[in-house]
Amino acid sequence: METEKDDVIECIIDDMGVYGEGITHVGGQTVFIPGAIRGERVSAKIVMAKPNLAHAVLTKIYSPSPYRVSPPCPYFKQCGGCSLQHVAYEEQLRLKRDIVTNAFKKYAGITVEAEDTVPSLGYGYRNKLSMPVRFDVKRGSVGGLFMKRSHRVVETESCLLQKQPTFEVARQALAFALKEGLTAYDETNGRGDLRHIAVRMLNGQISLTFVLNGERKRFEAKLKEAAQADGRENAGIFVNINKRRDNVILGEETRLVYGSNRAVLCGMSVENHPQAFFQVNDDIRDRLYRDVIEEIDDGANVVDAYCGAGIMSAMAAKKAKTVVGVEIVAAAVESAQTLKRETKIRNLSFVCGDCADCLKSAVEKLKEDVCVILDPPKSGCQKNVAENLAAAKNVNKIIYVSCNPSTLARDCAIFEKGGFEVVSVRPYDMFPQTTSVETLVVMKRRV
């Protein structure tokens, strides 16, 4: 018999969902229970019920899992940043392996056995923080992290996932901005000055960005004056202008107000630009990049799609015959071109454009023995990108890096239909304490 709203059920949790929820089955319904762990006997109250699906809130744990732990973060129940702090780390790694394996079965109809998840530091791994600053009727201007499934800001003094001193820098920057008269952004009417404070730390070099709701020249002048007086050498301070009425953090206009935007990454000097994409976990990023490069055959022609600032492209050029990076973000391509000039790599070039428009041509120009590296956004490859690559007979290997198992599996189904087979699937714990997982898939064309 299926459940109805307000029913209280007692059940055994037999699986875990992709967002960390416990899953049980009652009649023909799949019931999702956040906070419950696989193997536990619990009771829960149904808060939403449909013919085949229900959601419930955990009310009591009768038989706790041996993998249940006490979350160390005081904001765990409020903040939306973590969903697995209550699960022991070894079980988190197993869960992420299962998420990847199940995604291939569900979204691609492909039976694979993902390798064990490559582990990371459990805490203190994030090199980037984006702190929303919002106006609240009762609290005034507040900065912190978003509450679960909302845009209400939880005021936080620290975050256990962040590398030090990213959070400390953000709190100091917020205090300075409020002292200089800036007001917090109000999403309800689009008013207010300060939308976000973004901090990134790469190999000790700090990038601090104030995301403003329009020009604030007086504040920018005061910011430059204060930065010069402080004289910090390992920092770059930016102002970004974003007038959009949506959830996008950064606008298109960014200015360096003070300092340097250079950092050392993977042994290369790169631009630590706010709009450039870098993986948030230094240790896992380095391991992942090394593993990608190992998969490239000596002397192959490589197309690095969605290449960002060109770090992986430059690394691949040391092993490949020719490397072409394709990226749509102009600021990232400028950083990649600077990297090319400074490293004096001659077999490397970049194309600024959408992979949907440029990738097919880039592959065709290389003629033979082409290996394509894919590292797309969470939405995966555009459909024509996957279809064109599957049809390109000169492409004999695809190395796919993904942060979304479902879109990864969807794209791999297209590649398999086009004549490729999955050689290996390796999850990486890029985001401990969350259900997010990075995955490296290697596919080769069938002979």
KAQUI-V756634 format. One record per residue. RES is the residue in one letter. SS is DSSP state (A for helix, B for strand, O for the rest). Layout:
res | ss
RES | SS
RES | SS
This chain:
res | ss
M | O
E | O
T | O
E | O
K | O
D | O
D | O
V | B
I | B
E | B
C | B
I | B
I | O
D | O
D | B
M | B
G | O
V | O
Y | O
G | O
E | O
G | B
I | B
T | B
H | B
V | B
G | O
G | O
Q | B
T | B
V | B
F | B
I | B
P | B
G | O
A | O
I | O
R | O
G | O
E | O
R | B
V | B
S | B
A | B
K | B
I | B
V | B
M | B
A | B
K | O
P | O
N | O
L | B
A | B
H | B
A | B
V | B
L | B
T | B
K | B
I | B
Y | B
S | B
P | O
S | O
P | O
Y | O
R | B
V | O
S | O
P | O
P | O
C | O
P | O
Y | O
F | O
K | O
Q | O
C | B
G | O
G | O
C | O
S | O
L | O
Q | O
H | O
V | B
A | O
Y | A
E | A
E | A
Q | A
L | A
R | A
L | A
K | A
R | A
D | A
I | A
V | A
T | A
N | A
A | A
F | A
K | A
K | A
Y | A
A | A
G | O
I | O
T | O
V | O
E | O
A | O
E | O
D | O
T | O
V | B
P | O
S | O
L | O
G | O
Y | O
G | O
Y | O
R | B
N | O
K | B
L | B
S | B
M | B
P | B
V | B
R | B
F | B
D | B
V | O
K | O
R | O
G | B
S | B
V | B
G | B
G | B
L | B
F | B
M | B
K | O
R | O
S | O
H | O
R | O
V | B
V | B
E | B
T | O
E | O
S | O
C | O
L | O
L | O
Q | B
K | O
Q | O
P | O
T | A
F | A
E | A
V | A
A | A
R | A
Q | A
A | A
L | A
A | A
F | A
A | A
L | A
K | A
E | O
G | O
L | O
T | O
A | B
Y | B
D | B
E | O
T | O
N | O
G | O
R | B
G | O
D | O
L | B
R | B
H | B
I | B
A | B
V | B
R | B
M | B
L | B
N | O
G | O
Q | B
I | B
S | B
L | B
T | B
F | B
V | B
L | B
N | O
G | O
E | O
R | O
K | A
R | A
F | A
E | A
A | A
K | A
L | A
K | A
E | A
A | A
A | A
Q | A
A | A
D | A
G | O
R | O
E | O
N | O
A | B
G | B
I | B
F | B
V | B
N | B
I | B
N | O
K | O
R | O
R | O
D | O
N | O
V | O
I | O
L | O
G | O
E | O
E | B
T | B
R | B
L | B
V | B
Y | B
G | B
S | O
N | O
R | B
A | B
V | B
L | B
C | O
G | O
M | B
S | B
V | B
E | B
N | O
H | O
P | O
Q | O
A | O
F | O
F | O
Q | O
V | O
N | B
D | A
D | A
I | A
R | A
D | A
R | A
L | A
Y | A
R | A
D | A
V | A
I | A
E | A
E | A
I | O
D | O
D | O
G | O
A | O
N | B
V | B
V | B
D | B
A | B
Y | O
C | O
G | O
A | O
G | O
I | A
M | A
S | A
A | A
M | A
A | A
A | A
K | O
K | O
A | O
K | O
T | B
V | B
V | B
G | B
V | B
E | B
I | O
V | O
A | A
A | A
A | A
V | A
E | A
S | A
A | A
Q | A
T | A
L | A
K | A
R | A
E | A
T | A
K | O
I | O
R | O
N | O
L | B
S | B
F | B
V | B
C | B
G | O
D | O
C | A
A | A
D | A
C | A
L | A
K | A
S | A
A | A
V | A
E | A
K | A
L | A
K | O
E | O
D | O
V | B
C | B
V | B
I | B
L | B
D | O
P | O
P | O
K | O
S | O
G | O
C | O
Q | O
K | A
N | A
V | A
A | A
E | A
N | A
L | A
A | A
A | A
A | O
K | O
N | O
V | B
N | B
K | B
I | B
I | B
Y | B
V | B
S | B
C | O
N | O
P | A
S | A
T | A
L | A
A | A
R | A
D | A
C | A
A | A
I | A
F | A
E | A
K | A
G | O
G | O
F | B
E | B
V | B
V | B
S | B
V | B
R | B
P | B
Y | B
D | O
M | O
F | O
P | O
Q | O
T | O
T | O
S | O
V | O
E | B
T | B
L | B
V | B
V | B
M | B
K | B
R | B
R | O
V | O
